Amino acid sequence: MSTTYHFYEPRAGHGLPHDPFNAIVGPRPIGWISSHSKAGLLNLAPYSFFNAFNYVPPIVGFASIGWKDSVRNIEETGEFCWNLATRPLAEQMNQTCAAVPADTDEFALAGLVPAASNMVGVPRVAESPVSFECRLSQLIQLQRADGEQVPTWLVLGEVVGVHIARALLKDGVYDTAAAEPILRGGGPADYFTIGHEQLFRMFRPK
């Protein structure tokens, strides 16, 4: 039985009720990014295009579609924090993606507590069980294959400090599922979480 495919060229449109790209490349970790302006105004915002890109040194990155407050703040200060968005924090995370004026403190908006970092001046989310303190390493405007620039900026940061709730360390090994991370799927409102029932192990061939 042969498989049939829906094919489309993105430049010409996908011809579907909703763009499938985000759903196919998913679920994705959420870039819950805290930053502050040079004047000290706090910002906290989630980005669905986020991931880790390097081990040594550890580097994480997120893409902002449009020059948003987070990007401007990070360009000004050279610092940011990534905070793990978990199932118990899902509603607060969602509140921080509201379109509000630049001088709005999303920590206060979502009822979250800013906690002092150790290595950077930007606060982390106290309620989050894991946070990365980051220093900006690269800020890159994306472009098409033909070199035409698009209004999306990739922010890459070196992780210079890591906070992990001790309850998530089982015999010294981080328990991913116990943290109840939430992950962005496709569609306008789809999220996923993971549990120990989804765990399977494969070791690299020798």
SVG drawing of the C-alpha trace seen along z (x, -y; Angstrom):
<svg xmlns="http://www.w3.org/2000/svg" viewBox="-9 -54 42 56">
<polyline fill="none" stroke="black" stroke-width="0.4" points="0.0,0.0 1.6,-3.3 1.6,-6.3 0.1,-9.5 1.5,-12.9 0.3,-16.5 3.1,-18.5 3.4,-22.3 6.0,-25.0 5.9,-27.3 6.3,-30.4 3.0,-29.6 1.1,-28.6 0.3,-25.3 -3.4,-25.0 -4.5,-23.6 -6.7,-25.0 -3.6,-25.7 0.1,-25.8 1.5,-22.3 5.1,-23.4 4.9,-24.1 3.0,-20.8 5.6,-18.7 8.6,-20.2 7.2,-19.5 6.6,-19.3 9.2,-21.9 10.6,-23.2 9.3,-26.6 11.8,-29.5 10.4,-31.3 12.8,-34.2 13.3,-36.7 15.2,-40.0 15.3,-43.6 16.0,-46.8 19.0,-49.0 16.7,-51.1 15.7,-48.0 12.2,-47.3 11.5,-43.6 10.2,-41.4 9.1,-37.8 7.9,-36.2 7.5,-32.6 9.0,-31.7 8.0,-28.5 11.1,-28.4 13.7,-27.5 16.2,-24.7 19.7,-23.8 22.5,-23.9 25.8,-23.0 27.3,-21.1 30.6,-22.8 30.0,-25.5 26.3,-25.0 24.4,-27.3 20.7,-27.8 18.8,-29.9 15.4,-31.3 14.0,-33.0 11.8,-36.0 9.5,-36.8 9.7,-40.5 12.0,-42.8 10.3,-42.3 11.0,-43.6 13.1,-40.5 15.4,-41.0 15.8,-44.7 16.6,-44.1 19.1,-41.4 20.8,-43.5 21.1,-46.3 22.3,-44.3 23.8,-41.2 22.0,-39.0 18.9,-36.8 17.5,-33.8 15.7,-30.8 13.1,-29.4 11.6,-25.9 7.8,-26.1 6.1,-23.3 2.5,-22.0 1.9,-23.7 3.1,-27.0 1.3,-26.6 -1.4,-29.3 1.2,-31.8 3.4,-31.1 0.4,-31.7 -0.4,-35.0 3.1,-36.3 2.5,-36.0 -0.2,-38.7 0.3,-41.7 0.9,-44.4 2.8,-47.7 6.6,-47.5 6.6,-49.0 4.4,-46.1 6.1,-43.8 5.0,-40.3 6.3,-38.9 3.7,-41.0 1.1,-40.4 1.3,-36.6 1.8,-36.7 5.4,-35.4 8.3,-36.2 11.6,-37.5 14.6,-35.8 18.1,-37.1 20.5,-35.3 24.1,-34.5 26.0,-35.4 23.8,-37.9 21.8,-40.9 18.5,-39.5 16.2,-37.8 14.9,-34.3 11.4,-32.9 11.5,-31.8 8.6,-29.3 10.4,-27.5 12.3,-24.4 15.1,-25.0 16.6,-28.2 19.6,-29.0 21.5,-32.2 22.8,-33.3 25.1,-35.8 24.4,-36.8 26.9,-35.1 25.2,-35.9 22.3,-37.9 21.5,-37.0 18.8,-38.2 17.6,-35.3 17.5,-35.3 16.1,-33.3 18.2,-31.0 18.6,-33.8 20.0,-36.1 16.9,-38.2 16.5,-39.1 13.4,-38.2 12.1,-40.0 13.1,-37.2 16.1,-37.3 17.9,-34.3 19.2,-35.0 22.0,-32.6 23.3,-32.7 26.0,-30.9 24.7,-29.3 26.9,-30.6 24.7,-29.5 22.2,-26.6 19.6,-26.3 18.0,-22.9 15.5,-22.1 17.2,-19.3 14.0,-17.2 14.5,-16.7 17.9,-15.0 17.5,-11.3 20.8,-9.8 22.4,-12.8 20.6,-12.2 18.1,-14.9 14.6,-13.4 13.2,-15.0 9.6,-13.7 9.4,-14.6 9.8,-18.2 6.5,-18.0 7.9,-20.3 5.3,-21.6 6.0,-21.5 4.5,-23.5 2.7,-21.5 0.9,-22.6 -2.4,-24.3 -3.3,-27.6 -3.4,-26.2 -1.8,-22.7 0.6,-21.9 2.0,-18.6 3.6,-17.3 5.7,-14.1 5.6,-11.4 7.6,-8.4 5.3,-6.2 6.7,-7.6 10.3,-6.8 12.3,-4.3 16.1,-3.9 18.5,-3.3 22.2,-3.3 24.5,-4.3 26.0,-1.4 29.6,-0.7"/>
</svg>
